Amino acid sequence: MERAQTLMEMSSPEAGKILRETELAILPVGSVEQHGNHLPMGTDYYAAESFARRVTGLTGGLLVDFIPFGVTPLHMGFPGTVTLRAETMTEVFMDVCKSMHRHGARKFVFLNWHERNLPVVEIAAERTQNECENARVLIVHAHFIAKDLYGKQVGLTHGGELEVLPVLADHPELVRLDLAYDPSPQGHGAESDRLRRDPAVYFIPKDVKEMYATGWYGEIKDTSPERVKEVMEGTARAAAERIKAYFKI
């Protein structure tokens, strides 16, 4: 599957040509937060970017590098975590989207891999559509697509298999599976995540340690190259289908 270049890897004429032809800008959105001993702090952004490279390869458009940081105060109990204020992240979204709008973008995709970004992503999407003439925004939560397609056995867990695989895809040197020896018990974290993903109720955890004391939980069963390819390509295709259908491209 083709993996697109990002804006930072292109020349100005190359980026301009893509925007003139497609009017489509795709922004990967993640966070910098702990993911146990075995995964890098940048797991969520690496995942968002890896899927965005493949989605852009399938849909066309310009893959616009975005900030790696997200809104994640619940992980601040672990060293190295960086959280933005919602207001800060919203304003960065607006600056980037208005820049791309000036250069011809009219279709925006926010491709997200971090649950607590959702309020900011929604606000930024609405503001972009209201403040940028003829702009439309589609929010794609790649982590939920992966969960629906490939999480029947392992679920969508923090630091578990579905978060290991995207990092293995493009940054395998950053994965230390030998250090994945201390997952927190499944029960409490799984129940909390079930409640947080119930469409009828929602609570905001103050500290991730209340759910999983070691910072992560979940199972890591299959990290073979075949599994990596299956999840990356299948999730990317499903996301691309939604994008093509929405923008009629």
Backbone as a ProteinNet text record, in pm:
[ID]
protein_1_A
[PRIMARY]
MERAQTLMEMSSPEAGKILRETELAILPVGSVEQHGNHLPMGTDYYAAESFARRVTGLTGGLLVDFIPFGVTPLHMGFPGTVTLRAETMTEVFMDVCKSMHRHGARKFVFLNWHERNLPVVEIAAERTQNECENARVLIVHAHFIAKDLYGKQVGLTHGGELEVLPVLADHPELVRLDLAYDPSPQGHGAESDRLRRDPAVYFIPKDVKEMYATGWYGEIKDTSPERVKEVMEGTARAAAERIKAYFKI
[TERTIARY]
84.6	0	88.2	55.8	134.7	126.2	240.5	245.5	285.8	198.2	219.9	328.2	391.8	481.5	400.1	464.2	399.4	441	369.5	398.2	544.1	597.2	734.1	838.2	799.2	891	884.2	796.2	773.1	830.8	842.6	871.5	740.7	750	631	553.1	620.1	543.4	469.3	530.9	464.9	338.5	349.4	233.1	123.3	161.6	63.3	-12.2	58.2	-5.3	-110.7	-78.9	-174.7	-299.8	-282.3	-398.8	-482.3	-417.2	-494	-576.5	-520.8	-588.7	-694.6	-674.3	-763.4	-840.4	-788.6	-845.4	-856.4	-783.5	-797	-672.2	-692.2	-583.6	-616.6	-521.9	-540.9	-443.1	-496	-413.9	-416.3	-302	-297.7	-294	-371.6	-385.3	-363.8	-271.3	-242.9	-210.2	-109.8	-69	69.5	128.7	256.4	230	222	187.2	244.6	255.7	312.7	227	293.5	227.5	300	328.3	399.6	547.8	617.4	762.5	799.6	705.3	737.1	709	639.3	604.3	652.2	680.3	729.5	618.4	660	565.8	481.4	538.3	469.2	379.8	343.8	265.3	141.9	64.1	-61.8	-37.6	65.5	92.1	153	244.6	300.2	189.2	92.3	-18.8	-101.6	-136.6	-217	-144.3	-15.4	59.5	73	97.2	112	-15.6	-128.6	-255.1	-280.8	-247.7	-271.2	-188.8	-65.9	15.1	-53.7	-110.2	-176.2	-309.8	-384.3	-512.1	-491.2	-390.6	-362.6	-320.3	-245.9	-209.7	-330.2	-439.1	-561	-658.1	-652.6	-751.6	-694.6	-562.6	-502.6	-505.5	-476.4	-474.9	-335.9	-327.5	-201.2	-199.4	-99.4	-82.3	-6	-76.9	-22.8	29.2	159.7	216.1	148.2	110.8	48.1	133.4	102.7	178.2	158.5	262.7	246.3	164	150.7	88.6	-63.4	-126.7	-271.2	-315.6	-443.3	-500.5	-504.2	-420	-407.4	-365.7	-438.7	-400.1	-403.7	-484.1	-495.1	-366.2	-272.9	-145.7	-31	-59.3	47	116.2	63.1	129.6	251.1	274.9	390.6	487.7	616.8	715	719.8	735.6	748.2	620.3	506.6	379.2	366.7	317.6	292.9	144.9	78.2	-61.9	-78.6	-160.1	-196.9	-329.9	-349	-481.4	-569.4	-696	-788.2	-784.8	-774.6	-773	-648.7	-534.7	-410.6	-421.9	-469.2	-476.8	-577.1	-688.2	-787.4	-727	-651	-592.1	-487	-412.3	-316.6	-390.9	-499	-582.7	-623.6	-670.9	-721.7	-610.6	-493.3	-382.8	-342.4	-334.7	-294.8	-402.1	-527.1	-634.4	-652.4	-639.7	-651.1	-534.2	-416.6	-302.7	-330.5	-378.4	-407.6	-523.3	-621.7	-734.3	-685.8	-594.2	-539.1	-469.9	-412	-340.9	-431.1	-561	-653.9	-728.4	-700.8	-772.3	-915.8	-1008.9	-1150.1	-1209.3	-1139	-1182.4	-1075.5	-1117.4	-1023.9	-1063.3	-963.1	-983.1	-895.2	-956.6	-881.8	-878.8	-763	-750.8	-688.6	-770.6	-735.6	-707	-610.6	-583	-562.3	-650.5	-642.5	-778.2	-837	-976.5	-1003.2	-914.2	-940.6	-921.6	-879.5	-875.9	-1014	-1109.9	-1238	-1304.7	-1316.5	-1383.1	-1314.3	-1181.2	-1107.6	-1124.9	-1115.9	-1130.1	-1266.6	-1370.8	-1504.2	-1516.7	-1463.1	-1468.7	-1390.3	-1270	-1187.1	-1253.6	-1319.6	-1389.3	-1501.4	-1579.2	-1690	-1638.8	-1534.9	-1481	-1421.5	-1353.3	-1296.2	-1405.3	-1514	-1624.5	-1691.5	-1698.1	-1764.1	-1675.5	-1543.4	-1452.8	-1377	-1378.8	-1309.4	-1413.8	-1423.4	-1528.1	-1525.1	-1642.9	-1662.2	-1584.4	-1541.2	-1466.1	-1560.9	-1523.3	-1593.5	-1489.5	-1527.7	-1434.8	-1497.2	-1419.4	-1460.5	-1363.2	-1416.6	-1335.7	-1336.3	-1218.8	-1205.4	-1128.6	-1191.6	-1125	-1070.7	-945.7	-885.8	-882.3	-866.7	-860	-992.5	-1104.1	-1232.3	-1257.5	-1209.1	-1219.5	-1138.6	-1016.6	-932.9	-998.7	-1057.7	-1125.5	-1240.1	-1322.1	-1437.2	-1394.9	-1288.6	-1247	-1159.7	-1073.3	-969.5	-957.9	-1052.6	-1040.8	-1130.1	-1186.2	-1278.9	-1211.3	-1087.2	-1016.7	-935.1	-868.4	-775.7	-830.5	-939.1	-997.8	-911.5	-962.5	-886.7	-840.1	-716.6	-664.7	-541.6	-513	-400.8	-269.5	-190.7	-64.1	-74	-195	-214	-185.6	-230.8	-191.1	-224.1	-344	-382.7	-305.3	-232.6	-144.5	-0.3	33.6	167.5	183	80.6	92.6	123.9	57.1	90.9	233.4	287.3	425.5	520.6	489.5	570.5	572.7	463.1	452.4	560.9	586	679.9	795.2	786.2	891.7	922.2	953.7	971.4	1083.7	1181.5	1294	1253.6	1134	1088.1	1004.2	976.5	892.2	981.7	956.3	1033.2	938.1	900.3	804.7	859.1	990	1048.6	1018.8	978.5	946.8	796.7	718	572	535.3	591	574.3	482.2	433.8	360	224.7	141.3	10.4	-73.1	-152.3	-244.9	-357.6	-422.5	-534.8	-640.4	-695.8	-792.2	-919.7	-967.9	-1102.6	-1134.9	-1059.3	-1094	-1078.9	-967.8	-946.8	-1047.8	-1078	-1173.8	-1312.5	-1352.6	-1483.9	-1490.3	-1383.1	-1379.8	-1388.8	-1313.7	-1319.5	-1457.2	-1520.3	-1655.1	-1750.6	-1743.9	-1830.6	-1799.2	-1669.7	-1632.2	-1674.9	-1695.9	-1734.4	-1881.5	-1956.9	-2101.3	-2160.9	-2239.4	-2292.9	-2390.1	-2438.2	-2536.4	-2474.2	-2353.3	-2288.1	-2141.9	-2082.1	-1939.2	-1882.5	-1768.3	-1698.6	-1556.2	-1495.3	-1359.8	-1266.3	-1181.3	-1089.8	-988.9	-962.4	-867	-724.8	-705	-571	-579.7	-501.5	-506.3	-472.3	-398.4	-361.3	-482.8	-592.4	-714.9	-770.2	-734.9	-783.1	-678.8	-551.6	-444.2	-317.5	-278.3	-171.6	-37	-10.9	118.3	122	10.4	4.3	-50.8	-63.3	-116.3	-185.7	-269.9	-330	-367.8	-394	-433.8	-349.7	-383.3	-312.6	-235.8	-121.6	-42.4	-20.7	-103.7	-103.7	-28.4	-53.8	1.5	63.1	194.2	264.3	344.1	300.2	368.7	358.4	450.1	439.5	305.2	250.6	122	9.5	15.7	-86.1	-72.4	50.6	73.3	14.1	44.4	-5.2	-157.3	-216.1	-361.6	-431.3	-385.4	-451.8	-427.6	-304.4	-274.3	-350.9	-345.6	-409.6	-561.6	-613.5	-758.5	-819.2	-754.5	-803.9	-794.8	-683.3	-665.9	-770	-797	-898.1	-1035.8	-1070.9	-1201.7	-1213.1	-1106.3	-1107.6	-1117.3	-1042.3	-1044	-1182	-1249	-1383.5	-1479.4	-1467.9	-1554.5	-1523.3	-1396.4	-1354.5	-1402.9	-1383.9	-1427.7	-1579	-1651	-1796.1	-1843.5	-1781	-1825.3	-1797.1	-1675.8	-1638.1	-1669.5	-1722.3	-1756.9	-1634.8	-1525.5	-1403.4	-1367.4
-119.5	0	124.7	218.9	341.4	423.6	476.4	564.6	703.5	798.5	932	1005.9	1101.1	1194.8	1295.7	1354.7	1461.6	1596.1	1699.9	1835.4	1873.1	1838.1	1875.5	1807.9	1700.4	1626.7	1674.2	1768.7	1814.1	1952.7	1987.4	2126.1	2203.5	2335	2418.6	2392.9	2382.8	2354.5	2220.4	2119.9	1989.2	2000.2	2068.8	2083.9	2165.1	2272.4	2354.5	2278.6	2194.8	2116.6	2022.4	1957.2	1864.6	1939.2	2053.9	2128.9	2181.3	2223.3	2269.3	2155.8	2037.6	1925	1860.8	1860.5	1785	1869.8	1985	2070.4	1997.5	1887	1800.9	1808.2	1834.7	1834.9	1736.2	1648.6	1546.4	1573.4	1589.2	1619.3	1502.4	1441.8	1337.9	1401.9	1345.6	1404.2	1296.2	1321.3	1222.8	1289.3	1236.9	1293.5	1240.5	1301.4	1254.7	1219.7	1090.8	1042.2	903	862.6	732.1	618.7	513.6	390.8	269	272.3	161.3	168.4	61	53.7	15.5	-38.4	-103.1	-17.5	94.7	179.7	321.8	395.5	532.7	628.7	741.9	845.7	894.5	889.8	940.2	840	731.7	625.1	677	762	806.7	889.3	975.1	1052.3	963.4	874.2	782.5	700.9	655.5	578.2	663.4	784.2	872.2	900.2	928.4	960.4	838.1	721	600.8	569	579.8	557.7	669.6	793.2	904.9	891.5	841.4	819.6	722.8	618.1	517.5	568	637.8	693.3	796.2	880.1	979.8	912.7	802.4	727.9	674.8	647.4	592.6	700	817.9	920.7	1038.5	1050.8	1173.1	1277.1	1398.9	1505.6	1531.4	1630.4	1671.2	1629	1552.2	1509	1617.9	1688.2	1806.5	1766.5	1778.9	1748.8	1834.7	1772.2	1846.6	1830.3	1908.1	1896.2	1756.7	1700.5	1567.7	1569	1686.4	1694.1	1694.2	1649.3	1650.5	1692.3	1672.9	1704.3	1575.6	1565.6	1440.4	1460.8	1542.4	1566	1441.1	1342.3	1222.8	1141.5	1165.4	1091.3	1169.7	1285.4	1370.1	1312.7	1209	1142.3	1062.9	1052	978.7	1077.1	1069.7	1164.7	1164.5	1283.1	1298.5	1333.2	1301.7	1334.3	1485.4	1526.1	1667.2	1683.4	1772.3	1799.8	1946.2	1970	2105.5	2142.7	2271.2	2319	2309.8	2284.1	2272.5	2397.7	2512.9	2638.9	2648.5	2601.5	2605.7	2519.2	2397.1	2304.9	2353	2409.6	2462.9	2572.7	2661.2	2771	2721.6	2617.4	2560.7	2501.7	2428.5	2378.2	2492.5	2600.4	2709.9	2773.7	2791.2	2849.8	2760.2	2629.9	2537.3	2530.6	2517.2	2505	2632.7	2747.1	2873.6	2891.2	2843.7	2847.8	2760.7	2638.4	2548.3	2600.5	2662.4	2721.2	2831.2	2912.3	3018.5	2959.8	2841.4	2778.3	2689	2686	2614.7	2499	2461.5	2349.5	2388.7	2302	2322.5	2199.1	2089.1	1964.1	1925.6	1908.9	1878.2	1747.2	1665.3	1544.3	1553.9	1541.3	1531.3	1383.1	1319.7	1175.8	1156.6	1112.8	1112.9	972.7	968.5	843.5	876.3	952.1	979.2	1026.6	951.1	971.3	1108.6	1156.2	1281.8	1404.7	1384.5	1495.5	1529.3	1441.3	1454.7	1590.9	1644	1774.6	1884.8	1887.5	1989.3	1969.7	1845.8	1816	1862.9	1839.2	1880.5	2032.3	2100.4	2246.7	2303	2249	2296.7	2270.1	2155.9	2125	2224.6	2253	2347.1	2487.4	2530.7	2663.9	2673.3	2567.7	2569.3	2585.9	2513.9	2524.2	2661.2	2721	2851.4	2967.9	2952.2	3065	3058	2943.6	2927.7	2905	2995.8	2992	2862.2	2800.3	2677.1	2557.4	2563	2451	2349	2221.4	2112.8	2027.2	1972.7	1893.8	1759.6	1653.8	1519.7	1472.7	1428.5	1373.1	1221.5	1161.8	1016.7	966.5	882.3	824	686.6	685.4	561.7	452.9	492.8	392.5	318	385.5	317.1	228.3	269.8	183	55.7	70	-47	-136.8	-76.8	-155.2	-236.2	-171.7	-241	-354.7	-333	-433.7	-543.7	-506.9	-600.2	-616.9	-559.8	-565.1	-665.1	-757.9	-852.1	-934.6	-973.9	-1056.3	-973.2	-870.6	-796.8	-662.3	-616.1	-489.7	-370	-251.2	-127.2	-87.5	-121	-98.2	-8.9	57	150.6	73.4	77.6	6.5	-137.6	-182.7	-320.5	-338.9	-451.1	-491.9	-387.7	-330.2	-237	-105.9	-81.3	35.4	-3.8	-127.9	-175.6	-181.4	-230.4	-258.8	-135.7	-19.5	97.2	146.7	131.9	173.9	75.6	-52.1	-152.1	-126.8	-73	-56.8	33	146.8	244.5	280.2	240.8	272.6	151.3	37	-85.3	-76.3	9.5	21.5	82.8	140.4	205.1	113.1	-7.7	-101.6	-199.4	-214.3	-304.6	-405.1	-506.7	-602.8	-681.4	-687.9	-756.4	-684.1	-557.9	-480.7	-476.9	-546.7	-549	-659.7	-652.3	-759.1	-721.4	-597.4	-553.7	-489.9	-553.4	-493	-487.8	-384.4	-376.5	-477.7	-519.5	-613.7	-560.8	-649.6	-609.9	-550.5	-604.5	-574.6	-428.2	-358.1	-220.9	-129.1	-140.8	-57	-84.4	-211.5	-247.6	-193.9	-200.6	-149.6	1.6	70.7	215.4	254.5	183.5	213.8	182.6	76.1	44.1	159	213.6	324.8	449.3	474.9	595	585.9	464.9	447.7	413.6	426.9	410.2	539.5	532.8	656	729.3	661.9	724.6	798.1	761.3	824.6	849.4	942.5	965.8	1026.9	975.8	1038	1068	1166.6	1206.5	1165.8	1067.5	1024.9	1134.4	1152.4	1254.9	1204.7	1076.9	1018.2	877.2	849.1	718.5	606.2	637.1	534.1	480	555.1	505	386.8	379.9	271.4	161.6	200.7	102.1	160.1	102	157.4	159.9	63.1	58.4	145.1	209.4	297.4	232.4	100.2	34.9	-94.4	-143.2	-274.6	-329.2	-457.9	-519.7	-640.9	-704.2	-822.8	-790.3	-856	-843.4	-985.4	-1026.2	-1166.4	-1188.8	-1105.1	-1129.1	-1000.6	-998.1	-881.3	-919.6	-1023.1	-1069.9	-967	-970.1	-879.1	-890.9	-1012.2	-1032.6	-960.1	-966.4	-897.6	-745.6	-696.5	-553.4	-507.7	-577.8	-541.1	-546	-651.6	-667.8	-549.9	-513.1	-407.2	-270.5	-246.1	-115.6	-94.4	-191	-174.6	-179.8	-268.8	-278.8	-154.7	-102.5	19.1	137.9	148.3	258.4	252.9	135.3	124.4	165.5	121.3	156.1	306.8	368.9	514.2	585.3	537.8	599.9	590.1	478.7	463.9	568.1	593	692.7	833.2	861.7	994.1	1015.1	913.6	924.2	941.2	868.9	878.2	1016.7	1071	1199.7	1312.8	1313	1421.6	1390.7	1270	1228.6	1239.4	1175	1176.7	1033.4
0	0	0	-84.1	-94.8	33.5	75.5	191.2	143.4	162.9	109.8	186.9	118.4	185.2	264.7	364.6	437.8	380.6	420.7	375.1	399.4	515.9	550.5	461.9	396.4	309.6	164.1	135.4	-1.7	-24.1	-151.1	-188.3	-195.8	-196.2	-207.3	-336.4	-453.8	-575.6	-569.4	-507.2	-496.1	-411	-298.4	-210.7	-279.6	-348.2	-416.2	-523.3	-596.2	-703.1	-645.4	-534.4	-473	-428.1	-365.3	-318.8	-434.8	-542.7	-659.4	-718	-718.5	-783.1	-694.9	-562.6	-473.9	-373	-336.6	-230.9	-97.6	-81.7	36.2	123.1	252.4	349.9	460.8	492.6	595.8	709.2	831.8	947.9	1045.9	1076.2	1180.1	1318.5	1411	1544.2	1649.3	1741.9	1845.8	1977.5	2047.1	2175.4	2210.3	2312.6	2367.6	2513.3	2541.2	2674.4	2693.9	2818.2	2849.3	2793.2	2750.4	2704.5	2760.7	2890.5	2951.5	2921.4	2954.3	2933.1	2790.8	2715.9	2589	2466.3	2484.3	2370.3	2393.6	2287.2	2301.8	2344.5	2397.7	2438	2319.7	2201.9	2083.3	2014.4	2081.6	2018.3	1946	2010.4	1948.9	1822.6	1825.6	1703.6	1595.2	1633.5	1533.8	1468	1547.4	1491.8	1396.1	1439.6	1353.8	1222.9	1230.1	1108.4	1018	1076.5	994.4	918.5	986.9	916.9	815.5	851.6	760.4	632.7	643.8	523.2	428.8	482.6	398.7	346.1	430.3	386.6	276.1	291.1	187.9	58.3	69	-50.7	-125.3	-52	-113.6	-160.5	-100.1	-130.6	-208.5	-212	-261.8	-152.2	-187	-87.9	-34.7	51.9	111.9	257.4	295.4	433.7	508.2	595.4	662.4	800.5	820.7	952	1057.5	1168.7	1276.5	1401.8	1504	1629	1687.9	1751.8	1810.9	1938.4	2002	2133.1	2124.2	2233.1	2242.3	2380.9	2407.7	2538.2	2620.2	2721.2	2795.4	2940.4	3016.6	3155.3	3242.6	3205.3	3287.7	3292.3	3199.1	3198.5	3262	3317.5	3369.3	3492.4	3551.5	3661.7	3621	3490.7	3438.6	3373.6	3407	3352.9	3200.6	3145.3	3000.7	2929.5	2988	2925.3	2906.5	2789.6	2760	2728.1	2798.8	2767.4	2730.3	2630.7	2592.2	2655.7	2678	2712.4	2588.3	2609.8	2496.7	2410.6	2474.9	2401.3	2311.4	2363.3	2284.4	2160.6	2179.6	2066.5	1962.8	2008.8	1915.1	1829.1	1890.6	1815.1	1716.2	1752.4	1656.9	1537.3	1564.8	1455.9	1362.5	1420.1	1338.2	1254.5	1315.3	1238.9	1121.9	1146.6	1040.1	932	972.9	873.7	792.8	856.4	781.5	685.2	724	631.8	509.9	533	421.8	337.5	402.4	328.8	234.8	282	196.8	74.2	88.4	-22.8	-108	-76.1	-163.6	-102.9	20	81.3	111.9	76.7	108.7	176.8	168.7	231.9	334.4	459.1	566.2	633.5	661.3	740.1	864.2	982.3	1107	1143.4	1124.3	1148.9	1287.7	1380.8	1522.9	1576.5	1671.3	1744.7	1893.4	1950.3	2094.5	2141.1	2232.4	2269.1	2331.3	2417.2	2487.4	2398.4	2273.9	2178.8	2123.7	2145.3	2075.9	2096	2218.7	2231	2149.9	2154.4	2080.3	1930.1	1885.5	1742.8	1692.1	1768.9	1726.4	1719.8	1820.3	1820	1701.8	1679.8	1569.1	1434.5	1422	1297	1271.2	1374.5	1358	1326	1395.4	1368.8	1228.6	1184.7	1050.4	945.7	963.2	866.9	872.7	990	1004.3	962.8	980.5	958.8	826.9	761.4	632.3	523.9	431.5	329.7	249.8	237.5	159	213.6	338.2	395.7	456.8	444	511.3	582	696.3	777.1	810.5	795.9	838.9	946.5	1059.4	1167.1	1153.4	1150	1138.7	1259.9	1339.5	1456	1415.9	1377.1	1327	1433.9	1561.4	1668	1682.7	1659.6	1669.1	1547.2	1431.9	1313.8	1337.3	1387.5	1416	1519.7	1622.2	1726.1	1665.7	1583.9	1526.5	1434.2	1358.1	1259.7	1319.6	1415	1458.6	1610.2	1684	1828.8	1898.4	1824.9	1887.3	1996.5	1975.6	2074.3	2172.2	2123.7	2209.7	2254.9	2195.7	2234.9	2198.8	2231.4	2215.7	2354.6	2388.8	2523.1	2516.7	2626.1	2629	2638.8	2530.4	2526.9	2482.7	2450.5	2406.9	2258.6	2204.1	2069.2	1962.5	1967.6	1862.6	1868	1976.4	1979.8	1947.3	1968.6	1931.4	1779.5	1711.3	1568.4	1483	1503.7	1420.4	1440.4	1561.5	1583.6	1515.5	1523.7	1453.6	1303.3	1249.9	1105.5	1049.1	1112.1	1056.6	1149.6	1276.6	1373.4	1460.5	1400.5	1479.5	1581.6	1555.5	1647.5	1781.1	1788.6	1911.7	2000.2	1954	2028.4	2105	2234.8	2321.1	2385.6	2310.6	2362.2	2481.1	2493.8	2608.9	2739.9	2730.7	2850.3	2879.6	2800.7	2821	2919.3	3038.3	3136.2	3252.1	3256.7	3375.7	3343.2	3261.8	3235.7	3363.7	3375.6	3487.6	3467.6	3574.6	3560.6	3465	3386.8	3285.1	3342.3	3452.9	3498.1	3514.6	3598.8	3632.3	3510.7	3441.2	3324	3214.8	3193.2	3089.2	3121.3	3247.5	3286.3	3270.5	3307.7	3291.2	3144.8	3058.6	2916.8	2858.9	2909.1	2861	2891.3	3011.9	3048.4	2967	2943.5	2868.4	2722.9	2673.6	2533.3	2517.4	2625.8	2621.1	2565.2	2456.6	2398.4	2489.9	2594.8	2682.3	2800.4	2839.3	2955	2920.8	2995.6	2976.3	3103	3145.7	3256.8	3212.4	3275.3	3240	3352.4	3331	3437.9	3469.1	3597.6	3638.8	3630.6	3661.6	3663.9	3609	3507	3442.7	3540	3645.8	3743.1	3817.1	3816.8	3876.8	3797.4	3669.6	3583.9	3569.1	3547.8	3534.7	3594.9	3707.8	3790.7	3720.4	3633.3	3565	3440	3407.3	3291.2	3166.7	3167.8	3048.7	3088.4	2999.4	3017.7	2881	2876.5	2750.9	2718.8	2608.7	2562.1	2434.2	2420.2	2298.2	2247.8	2154.3	2111.3	1981.1	1882.7	1748.5	1695.5	1686.7	1631.8	1507.9	1439.9	1320.5	1208.8	1111.3	997	925.3	920.9	854.5	928.8	1062.5	1143.4	1130.2	1132.2	1114.5	981.5	875.8	743.5	737.7	794.2	791.8	859.5	977.7	1054.2	991.7	949.8	891.8	762.1	674.1	544.1	554.3	637.8	651.7	714.2	817.3	882	787	715.5	621	510	457.6	351.8	402.2	522.4	577.7	599.6	648.9	667.4	533	434.4	301.8	237.4	256	200.5	257.4	387.1	449.8	396.7	380.3	330.9	186.5	103.4	-36	-46.1	38.1	34.2	78.8	183.3	235.3	137.2	81	-9.1	-155.5	-181.2	-318	-409.7	-368.1	-449.5	-492.8
[MASK]
+++++++++++++++++++++++++++++++++++++++++++++++++++++++++++++++++++++++++++++++++++++++++++++++++++++++++++++++++++++++++++++++++++++++++++++++++++++++++++++++++++++++++++++++++++++++++++++++++++++++++++++++++++++++++++++++++++++++++++++++++++++++++

